[in-house]
Amino acid sequence: MILVFRHIFYKNYVGLSFWPFILVKHPKLRQDTTLINHEKIHLRQQLELLVVPFYIWYLTEWALRTLWYLDAYRAYRNICFEREAYANEGREDYLRHRRPFGFLRYVVLVNAHP
């Protein structure tokens, strides 16, 4: 289910997955297939980790990477969950062919986002 919440997003962030919902900043974003696919990838990740552990891992990895990079946005872009979602958001068939726990391929920073 896709819900619109205009006032919860920070700066340029426009979408968020919060099991079992996808939250977007503007109604027109419901039609953005790339954004919706990105958020669906996160929903799958959340389901695989039984939701709460996903959020714990996500926040822990973000905090550690923020300390490592000294840059919160760079840390965000290099979280394994985000790396998987960004790398595959344009592939509408990705979730049909994705292996379980596909985000694990993105834990090690081989080609980290700058």
MODELLER restraints for C-alpha pairs under 7 A, 6 or more apart:
rsr = mdl.restraints
at = mdl.atoms
rsr.add(forms.Gaussian(group=physical.xy_distance, feature=features.Distance(at['CA:1:A'], at['CA:21:A']), mean=5.22, stdev=0.5))
rsr.add(forms.Gaussian(group=physical.xy_distance, feature=features.Distance(at['CA:1:A'], at['CA:22:A']), mean=6.22, stdev=0.5))
rsr.add(forms.Gaussian(group=physical.xy_distance, feature=features.Distance(at['CA:2:A'], at['CA:21:A']), mean=5.94, stdev=0.5))
rsr.add(forms.Gaussian(group=physical.xy_distance, feature=features.Distance(at['CA:2:A'], at['CA:22:A']), mean=4.70, stdev=0.5))
rsr.add(forms.Gaussian(group=physical.xy_distance, feature=features.Distance(at['CA:2:A'], at['CA:23:A']), mean=5.80, stdev=0.5))
rsr.add(forms.Gaussian(group=physical.xy_distance, feature=features.Distance(at['CA:2:A'], at['CA:30:A']), mean=6.86, stdev=0.5))
rsr.add(forms.Gaussian(group=physical.xy_distance, feature=features.Distance(at['CA:3:A'], at['CA:22:A']), mean=6.20, stdev=0.5))
rsr.add(forms.Gaussian(group=physical.xy_distance, feature=features.Distance(at['CA:3:A'], at['CA:23:A']), mean=4.87, stdev=0.5))
rsr.add(forms.Gaussian(group=physical.xy_distance, feature=features.Distance(at['CA:3:A'], at['CA:24:A']), mean=6.28, stdev=0.5))
rsr.add(forms.Gaussian(group=physical.xy_distance, feature=features.Distance(at['CA:4:A'], at['CA:23:A']), mean=5.65, stdev=0.5))
rsr.add(forms.Gaussian(group=physical.xy_distance, feature=features.Distance(at['CA:4:A'], at['CA:24:A']), mean=4.95, stdev=0.5))
rsr.add(forms.Gaussian(group=physical.xy_distance, feature=features.Distance(at['CA:4:A'], at['CA:25:A']), mean=5.75, stdev=0.5))
rsr.add(forms.Gaussian(group=physical.xy_distance, feature=features.Distance(at['CA:4:A'], at['CA:26:A']), mean=6.05, stdev=0.5))
rsr.add(forms.Gaussian(group=physical.xy_distance, feature=features.Distance(at['CA:4:A'], at['CA:27:A']), mean=6.01, stdev=0.5))
rsr.add(forms.Gaussian(group=physical.xy_distance, feature=features.Distance(at['CA:5:A'], at['CA:23:A']), mean=6.39, stdev=0.5))
rsr.add(forms.Gaussian(group=physical.xy_distance, feature=features.Distance(at['CA:5:A'], at['CA:24:A']), mean=6.06, stdev=0.5))
rsr.add(forms.Gaussian(group=physical.xy_distance, feature=features.Distance(at['CA:5:A'], at['CA:25:A']), mean=5.37, stdev=0.5))
rsr.add(forms.Gaussian(group=physical.xy_distance, feature=features.Distance(at['CA:6:A'], at['CA:25:A']), mean=4.48, stdev=0.5))
rsr.add(forms.Gaussian(group=physical.xy_distance, feature=features.Distance(at['CA:6:A'], at['CA:26:A']), mean=6.20, stdev=0.5))
rsr.add(forms.Gaussian(group=physical.xy_distance, feature=features.Distance(at['CA:9:A'], at['CA:25:A']), mean=6.70, stdev=0.5))
rsr.add(forms.Gaussian(group=physical.xy_distance, feature=features.Distance(at['CA:14:A'], at['CA:24:A']), mean=5.58, stdev=0.5))
rsr.add(forms.Gaussian(group=physical.xy_distance, feature=features.Distance(at['CA:14:A'], at['CA:25:A']), mean=4.97, stdev=0.5))
rsr.add(forms.Gaussian(group=physical.xy_distance, feature=features.Distance(at['CA:15:A'], at['CA:23:A']), mean=5.59, stdev=0.5))
rsr.add(forms.Gaussian(group=physical.xy_distance, feature=features.Distance(at['CA:15:A'], at['CA:24:A']), mean=4.41, stdev=0.5))
rsr.add(forms.Gaussian(group=physical.xy_distance, feature=features.Distance(at['CA:15:A'], at['CA:25:A']), mean=6.35, stdev=0.5))
rsr.add(forms.Gaussian(group=physical.xy_distance, feature=features.Distance(at['CA:16:A'], at['CA:22:A']), mean=5.80, stdev=0.5))
rsr.add(forms.Gaussian(group=physical.xy_distance, feature=features.Distance(at['CA:16:A'], at['CA:23:A']), mean=5.10, stdev=0.5))
rsr.add(forms.Gaussian(group=physical.xy_distance, feature=features.Distance(at['CA:16:A'], at['CA:24:A']), mean=6.49, stdev=0.5))
rsr.add(forms.Gaussian(group=physical.xy_distance, feature=features.Distance(at['CA:16:A'], at['CA:39:A']), mean=6.51, stdev=0.5))
rsr.add(forms.Gaussian(group=physical.xy_distance, feature=features.Distance(at['CA:17:A'], at['CA:23:A']), mean=6.14, stdev=0.5))
rsr.add(forms.Gaussian(group=physical.xy_distance, feature=features.Distance(at['CA:17:A'], at['CA:39:A']), mean=5.52, stdev=0.5))
rsr.add(forms.Gaussian(group=physical.xy_distance, feature=features.Distance(at['CA:17:A'], at['CA:42:A']), mean=6.36, stdev=0.5))
rsr.add(forms.Gaussian(group=physical.xy_distance, feature=features.Distance(at['CA:17:A'], at['CA:43:A']), mean=6.27, stdev=0.5))
rsr.add(forms.Gaussian(group=physical.xy_distance, feature=features.Distance(at['CA:19:A'], at['CA:43:A']), mean=6.18, stdev=0.5))
rsr.add(forms.Gaussian(group=physical.xy_distance, feature=features.Distance(at['CA:19:A'], at['CA:46:A']), mean=6.95, stdev=0.5))
rsr.add(forms.Gaussian(group=physical.xy_distance, feature=features.Distance(at['CA:19:A'], at['CA:51:A']), mean=6.94, stdev=0.5))
rsr.add(forms.Gaussian(group=physical.xy_distance, feature=features.Distance(at['CA:20:A'], at['CA:43:A']), mean=6.94, stdev=0.5))
rsr.add(forms.Gaussian(group=physical.xy_distance, feature=features.Distance(at['CA:22:A'], at['CA:39:A']), mean=6.53, stdev=0.5))
rsr.add(forms.Gaussian(group=physical.xy_distance, feature=features.Distance(at['CA:34:A'], at['CA:89:A']), mean=5.46, stdev=0.5))
rsr.add(forms.Gaussian(group=physical.xy_distance, feature=features.Distance(at['CA:34:A'], at['CA:90:A']), mean=5.48, stdev=0.5))
rsr.add(forms.Gaussian(group=physical.xy_distance, feature=features.Distance(at['CA:37:A'], at['CA:89:A']), mean=5.44, stdev=0.5))
rsr.add(forms.Gaussian(group=physical.xy_distance, feature=features.Distance(at['CA:37:A'], at['CA:92:A']), mean=6.66, stdev=0.5))
rsr.add(forms.Gaussian(group=physical.xy_distance, feature=features.Distance(at['CA:38:A'], at['CA:85:A']), mean=5.14, stdev=0.5))
rsr.add(forms.Gaussian(group=physical.xy_distance, feature=features.Distance(at['CA:38:A'], at['CA:86:A']), mean=6.64, stdev=0.5))
rsr.add(forms.Gaussian(group=physical.xy_distance, feature=features.Distance(at['CA:38:A'], at['CA:89:A']), mean=4.65, stdev=0.5))
rsr.add(forms.Gaussian(group=physical.xy_distance, feature=features.Distance(at['CA:41:A'], at['CA:85:A']), mean=5.83, stdev=0.5))
rsr.add(forms.Gaussian(group=physical.xy_distance, feature=features.Distance(at['CA:41:A'], at['CA:95:A']), mean=6.94, stdev=0.5))
rsr.add(forms.Gaussian(group=physical.xy_distance, feature=features.Distance(at['CA:42:A'], at['CA:81:A']), mean=6.99, stdev=0.5))
rsr.add(forms.Gaussian(group=physical.xy_distance, feature=features.Distance(at['CA:42:A'], at['CA:85:A']), mean=6.89, stdev=0.5))
rsr.add(forms.Gaussian(group=physical.xy_distance, feature=features.Distance(at['CA:46:A'], at['CA:54:A']), mean=5.36, stdev=0.5))
rsr.add(forms.Gaussian(group=physical.xy_distance, feature=features.Distance(at['CA:48:A'], at['CA:101:A']), mean=6.71, stdev=0.5))
rsr.add(forms.Gaussian(group=physical.xy_distance, feature=features.Distance(at['CA:61:A'], at['CA:79:A']), mean=6.21, stdev=0.5))
rsr.add(forms.Gaussian(group=physical.xy_distance, feature=features.Distance(at['CA:62:A'], at['CA:75:A']), mean=5.66, stdev=0.5))
rsr.add(forms.Gaussian(group=physical.xy_distance, feature=features.Distance(at['CA:62:A'], at['CA:76:A']), mean=5.83, stdev=0.5))
rsr.add(forms.Gaussian(group=physical.xy_distance, feature=features.Distance(at['CA:62:A'], at['CA:79:A']), mean=6.21, stdev=0.5))
rsr.add(forms.Gaussian(group=physical.xy_distance, feature=features.Distance(at['CA:65:A'], at['CA:75:A']), mean=4.78, stdev=0.5))
rsr.add(forms.Gaussian(group=physical.xy_distance, feature=features.Distance(at['CA:66:A'], at['CA:72:A']), mean=5.02, stdev=0.5))
rsr.add(forms.Gaussian(group=physical.xy_distance, feature=features.Distance(at['CA:66:A'], at['CA:75:A']), mean=4.96, stdev=0.5))
rsr.add(forms.Gaussian(group=physical.xy_distance, feature=features.Distance(at['CA:69:A'], at['CA:75:A']), mean=6.47, stdev=0.5))
rsr.add(forms.Gaussian(group=physical.xy_distance, feature=features.Distance(at['CA:74:A'], at['CA:114:A']), mean=6.56, stdev=0.5))
rsr.add(forms.Gaussian(group=physical.xy_distance, feature=features.Distance(at['CA:77:A'], at['CA:83:A']), mean=6.44, stdev=0.5))
rsr.add(forms.Gaussian(group=physical.xy_distance, feature=features.Distance(at['CA:77:A'], at['CA:113:A']), mean=6.37, stdev=0.5))
rsr.add(forms.Gaussian(group=physical.xy_distance, feature=features.Distance(at['CA:78:A'], at['CA:112:A']), mean=6.27, stdev=0.5))
rsr.add(forms.Gaussian(group=physical.xy_distance, feature=features.Distance(at['CA:78:A'], at['CA:113:A']), mean=6.08, stdev=0.5))
rsr.add(forms.Gaussian(group=physical.xy_distance, feature=features.Distance(at['CA:80:A'], at['CA:103:A']), mean=5.94, stdev=0.5))
rsr.add(forms.Gaussian(group=physical.xy_distance, feature=features.Distance(at['CA:80:A'], at['CA:106:A']), mean=4.85, stdev=0.5))
rsr.add(forms.Gaussian(group=physical.xy_distance, feature=features.Distance(at['CA:80:A'], at['CA:107:A']), mean=4.90, stdev=0.5))
rsr.add(forms.Gaussian(group=physical.xy_distance, feature=features.Distance(at['CA:81:A'], at['CA:103:A']), mean=5.66, stdev=0.5))
rsr.add(forms.Gaussian(group=physical.xy_distance, feature=features.Distance(at['CA:83:A'], at['CA:106:A']), mean=6.29, stdev=0.5))
rsr.add(forms.Gaussian(group=physical.xy_distance, feature=features.Distance(at['CA:84:A'], at['CA:103:A']), mean=5.62, stdev=0.5))
rsr.add(forms.Gaussian(group=physical.xy_distance, feature=features.Distance(at['CA:84:A'], at['CA:106:A']), mean=6.25, stdev=0.5))
rsr.add(forms.Gaussian(group=physical.xy_distance, feature=features.Distance(at['CA:88:A'], at['CA:94:A']), mean=6.61, stdev=0.5))
